Amino acid sequence: MFEKILIANRGEIAIRVIRACKELGIKTVAVCSEIDQDALHVLFADERVCIGPADNSLSYRNIPNIVSAASVTGAQAIHPGYGFLAENPRFAEIVESCGIKFIGPDAHTIAEMGHKARAKELMIEAGVPVVPGSEGLLPDDDDEIVRIGERVGYPLMVKASAGGGGRGMRVVTDPDSLIDSVHAARSEAEGAFGDGSVYMERFFPLSRHVEIQILADHYGNVVHLGERDCSVQRRNQKLIEESPSPIVTPEMRQKMGDAALKAARGVNYKNAGTVEFLVDPEGNFYFIEMNTRIQVEHPVTEMVTGIDLIKEQIRVAYGEHLSFTQEDITYNGHAIECRINAEDPKTFMPSPGIIAWYHPPGGPGVRVDSAAYTNYAVPPQYDSMVAKVIVHGNTRAEAVAKMHRALEEMVLDGIRTTIPLFLDVLKDDVFKSGDYTTRYLEEFFARRREKEMHAMESDIAGKGTPSKARKKGPDSRKKAAAS
């Protein structure tokens, strides 16, 4: 087994990897920017290396500095976590070329699956159902784009080929706005990813976002660990995830799992990955993309399967066989994860600052993955997520109730967070029913605005109508109070 691993990341995922390493008897190296030197992952690791200033392009995305840190400390492997360089094929290639193991798939696979149009072509070859759309990238000819749009059908979505996280995406409902949307998506994609190529797919407004967790070793063994439902999103950013999905039957799980295994085998996949699907109202599912890394929401899968995904990543990278087969995997109960972001719960504006008091929730079936602590300064330079609260219950209803209780216990004084939003969502009848789509939050906010408007109108109407006390006069009110 590896003796020392460098974690090329920060925050809760860095701590998550450190914990797995400690349990496996592996020493760890933390890298940090200049403003992260008091961060929790730095304090928990065996060694630390400052790799640059706060700007992540000069630190957490600085490939030469990270590889040098691994070489200087004698780290035999690098775990990239998620975000930053986790899906950068050049980083994976350089790491391996320096004789250091990259804990993830190989650079070629990352590159192929990171290019969304190419990934779609590979999935068609592998026999995986894909969303109907353009055959490859959109041309520069506007007239041809209009013809492709007519063939795909409306509504449709223009998507950045190199994109992710909702950037470089535009929903188009009619031909008149197609060309402007394509140009806007190209411009955004070029600025975000350095690649302005886009393609289009049919858009299903009433769909679910369901993903399948896979693991594969270097000996041809590939398994899936069931699904996660990630349909509660805001602007294509996931906020709540759960496993199993409320809409997935055992038969559907088998079919989606088989499709995910086809996808993995089709690209000779190694290590942990996620195959994401769109599910339409009729229960048909279509490949969206493959994430070639560990996911933010991986804990819900761990909670229902009892399998430590980070440890399996490390074992596979070291060259070991998967420690279980498909037949060994069982699903127990229901798990839900809420991403706690340092944001205003109504405007979603970032809320960096000092956490005056931090108190995580506890109790049976409650897990918190976080790098927060009392007096920790949440920096504005990085992702706003400060914690993930994960709960496990015997049933979905129990898990929902447990999450509500856990979030009521959680204290993050000094900054604004999304906890109030989640408390409202968990009480919402639509969410509790499990019958929701990727438009859930949009519809939830509309219902909440309507309730607030009705309340305001009722309040105004009440103030405009004289009360009985006002009609009777002050003397009558005094007599009523005395009695």
CORHUUR-V636883 format. One line per field, one symbol per residue. ss: DSSP state (A for helix, B for strand, O for the rest). A space follows every 50 residues. Layout:
BEGIN
ss=???
END
This chain:
BEGIN
ss=OOOBBBBOOOAAAAAAAAAAAAAOOOBBBBBBBAAAOOOAAAAAOOBBBB BBOOOAAAOOOOAAAAAAAAAAAOOOBBBOOOOOOOOOAAAAAAAAAOOO BBOOOOAAAAAAAAOAAAAAAAAAAAOOOBOOBOOOOOOOOAAAAAAAAA AAOOOBBBBBOOOOOOOOBBBBOOAAAAAAAAAAAAAAAAAAAOOOOBBB BBOOOOOBBBBBBBBBOOOOOBBBBBBBBBBBBBOOBBBBBBBOOOOOOA AAAAAAAAAAAAAAAAOOOOBBBBBBBBBOOOOOBBBBBBBOOOOOOAAA AAAAAOOOAAAAAAAAAAOOOOOOOAAAOOOOOBBBBBBBBOBOOOOOOB OOBBOOBBBOOOOOOBBBBBOOOOOOBBOOOOOOBBBBBBBBBOOAAAAA AAAAAAAAAOBBBOOOOOAAAAAAAAAOAAAAAOOOOOOAAAAAAAAAAA AAAAAAAAAAAAAAOOOAAAAAOAAAAAAAAAO
END
